[in-house]
Amino acid sequence: MIEMKVAGIALDAATRSPIVLLKDGTDRRALPIYIGQDQAKAIISVLENQVPPRPLTHDLFVNLMESWDMALDRVVIHSLQDNTFYAVLIVNQGEAKREIDARPSDAIAIALRTNSPIWVMEEVLADASIPVDRDADEAERKAFREFLDQLSPEDFSQRGRFSSEEAQ
């Protein structure tokens, strides 16, 4: 799993649909997730430190968790099926740990309100992420190719390099 941070909300140029954009810690990969208008507003309100006069739905959920001595441990976006992302809230209540199914947009809105981490399974990133820093990606590929060009078959042979004590 890779920990991701909310980079912001964007609008799809063609459909004008909101997209929440998650980025990894190196800012090399981004995961765009299409969300609804209401969820976009819920995420933006936290990003902009807006406090509503009365609790909104996500605030209510956080208030309920707090009153029942529950804490959000993390959000995990675990799969992508038929262009739909799936997530769970990992919630602790004392020694008990529970997974609660959630839409990623709602999970992200709650994670932001509780300062909880957002994790994405590597398979999901492999299927749906977009590169952010193409120059760094190309430099990494070039360095790897140079490394491979300098390898010889002897580099793979371990015979005689370790004593019998070191091998154990």
C-alpha positions as CSV (number, residue, x, y, z in Angstrom):
1,M,0.0,0.0,0.0
2,I,1.1,3.6,-0.7
3,E,0.1,6.5,1.5
4,M,-1.4,9.3,-0.5
5,K,-2.3,12.9,0.3
6,V,-5.1,15.0,-1.1
7,A,-3.6,17.4,-3.6
8,G,-6.9,19.2,-4.3
9,I,-10.1,19.2,-6.3
10,A,-10.1,19.7,-10.1
11,L,-12.8,19.8,-12.8
12,D,-12.8,17.5,-15.8
13,A,-12.5,19.9,-18.8
14,A,-15.0,17.9,-20.9
15,T,-17.7,17.0,-18.4
16,R,-17.1,19.6,-15.6
17,S,-17.3,16.7,-13.1
18,P,-15.2,17.2,-9.9
19,I,-12.2,15.0,-9.4
20,V,-10.3,14.6,-6.2
21,L,-6.6,14.2,-6.9
22,L,-4.4,12.1,-4.6
23,K,-0.6,12.2,-4.8
24,D,2.0,9.9,-3.4
25,G,4.7,11.2,-1.1
26,T,7.2,11.7,-3.9
27,D,4.8,13.6,-6.0
28,R,5.6,11.1,-8.8
29,R,2.1,9.5,-9.1
30,A,-1.4,11.0,-8.9
31,L,-4.6,9.1,-8.6
32,P,-7.7,11.0,-10.0
33,I,-11.0,9.9,-8.6
34,Y,-14.3,11.3,-10.1
35,I,-16.6,12.3,-7.3
36,G,-20.0,14.1,-6.9
37,Q,-20.5,17.8,-6.3
38,D,-21.6,17.3,-2.7
39,Q,-18.5,15.3,-1.9
40,A,-16.3,17.8,-3.6
41,K,-17.8,20.6,-1.4
42,A,-17.2,18.4,1.7
43,I,-13.6,17.9,0.8
44,I,-13.0,21.6,-0.2
45,S,-14.5,22.9,3.0
46,V,-11.8,21.0,5.0
47,L,-9.0,22.0,2.7
48,E,-10.0,25.6,3.0
49,N,-10.6,25.3,6.8
50,Q,-14.2,26.3,6.5
51,V,-16.4,25.6,9.6
52,P,-20.1,25.2,8.9
53,P,-22.6,26.8,11.4
54,R,-24.1,23.3,11.9
55,P,-22.5,19.9,11.4
56,L,-22.7,18.5,7.9
57,T,-23.0,14.8,7.2
58,H,-19.3,14.0,7.4
59,D,-19.0,16.2,10.5
60,L,-21.9,14.3,12.1
61,F,-20.2,11.0,11.4
62,V,-17.0,12.2,13.0
63,N,-19.0,13.5,16.0
64,L,-20.7,10.1,16.4
65,M,-17.4,8.2,16.2
66,E,-15.9,10.5,18.9
67,S,-19.0,10.1,21.2
68,W,-18.7,6.3,20.9
69,D,-14.9,6.4,21.6
70,M,-14.1,5.3,18.1
71,A,-11.1,6.5,16.1
72,L,-10.4,6.4,12.4
73,D,-7.1,4.5,12.0
74,R,-6.9,4.9,8.2
75,V,-8.7,4.9,4.9
76,V,-7.8,2.2,2.4
77,I,-8.8,2.5,-1.3
78,H,-8.5,-1.2,-2.1
79,S,-9.9,-1.9,-5.5
80,L,-11.1,-0.6,-8.8
81,Q,-13.9,-2.5,-10.5
82,D,-15.8,-1.4,-13.6
83,N,-14.3,2.1,-13.2
84,T,-15.6,2.3,-9.7
85,F,-13.2,2.7,-6.7
86,Y,-13.9,0.9,-3.4
87,A,-12.7,2.0,0.0
88,V,-13.0,1.0,3.6
89,L,-12.7,3.0,6.8
90,I,-10.5,1.1,9.4
91,V,-12.0,2.1,12.7
92,N,-10.7,1.3,16.2
93,Q,-13.0,1.2,19.3
94,G,-10.8,0.1,22.2
95,E,-9.2,-3.2,21.2
96,A,-11.8,-3.8,18.5
97,K,-10.9,-3.0,14.9
98,R,-13.6,-2.8,12.2
99,E,-13.7,-2.2,8.5
100,I,-16.6,-0.1,7.2
101,D,-17.3,0.0,3.5
102,A,-17.4,3.5,2.1
103,R,-17.3,5.4,-1.1
104,P,-13.7,6.8,-1.5
105,S,-15.0,10.4,-1.6
106,D,-16.8,10.0,1.7
107,A,-13.8,8.2,3.2
108,I,-11.5,11.0,2.1
109,A,-13.8,13.7,3.5
110,I,-13.8,11.9,6.9
111,A,-10.1,11.2,6.8
112,L,-9.4,14.9,6.3
113,R,-11.6,15.8,9.2
114,T,-9.8,13.4,11.5
115,N,-6.3,13.9,10.1
116,S,-6.2,10.2,9.3
117,P,-3.9,8.7,6.6
118,I,-5.2,7.6,3.2
119,W,-3.7,4.5,1.7
120,V,-4.1,3.1,-1.8
121,M,-3.4,-0.5,-2.8
122,E,-0.5,-0.8,-5.3
123,E,-2.7,-2.7,-7.7
124,V,-5.1,0.3,-7.8
125,L,-2.3,2.7,-8.4
126,A,-0.9,0.5,-11.2
127,D,-4.3,0.5,-12.9
128,A,-5.4,4.1,-12.4
129,S,-2.6,6.4,-11.5
130,I,-1.1,9.0,-13.8
131,P,2.5,10.1,-13.9
132,V,3.1,13.5,-12.5
133,D,6.9,14.0,-13.1
134,R,7.7,12.5,-16.5
135,D,11.2,13.9,-16.5
136,A,12.0,12.1,-13.2
137,D,10.4,8.9,-14.5
138,E,12.6,9.0,-17.7
139,A,15.7,9.8,-15.7
140,E,15.0,6.7,-13.5
141,R,14.5,4.5,-16.6
142,K,17.7,5.8,-18.1
143,A,19.7,5.1,-14.9
144,F,18.2,1.6,-14.7
145,R,19.1,0.9,-18.4
146,E,22.7,2.0,-17.7
147,F,22.9,-0.2,-14.6
148,L,21.7,-3.2,-16.7
149,D,24.2,-2.4,-19.5
150,Q,27.0,-2.6,-17.0
151,L,26.0,-6.0,-15.5
152,S,27.9,-9.1,-16.4
153,P,27.0,-12.8,-15.7
154,E,29.6,-12.9,-13.0
155,D,27.7,-10.3,-11.0
156,F,25.0,-12.9,-10.4
157,S,27.3,-15.6,-9.2
158,Q,27.6,-15.8,-5.4
159,R,30.0,-18.8,-5.3
160,G,32.9,-18.4,-3.0
161,R,31.9,-15.0,-1.8
162,F,30.7,-16.1,1.7
163,S,32.2,-18.4,4.2
164,S,29.9,-21.1,5.5
165,E,29.4,-19.1,8.7
166,E,28.2,-16.0,6.8
167,A,25.8,-18.0,4.7
168,Q,23.9,-19.2,7.8
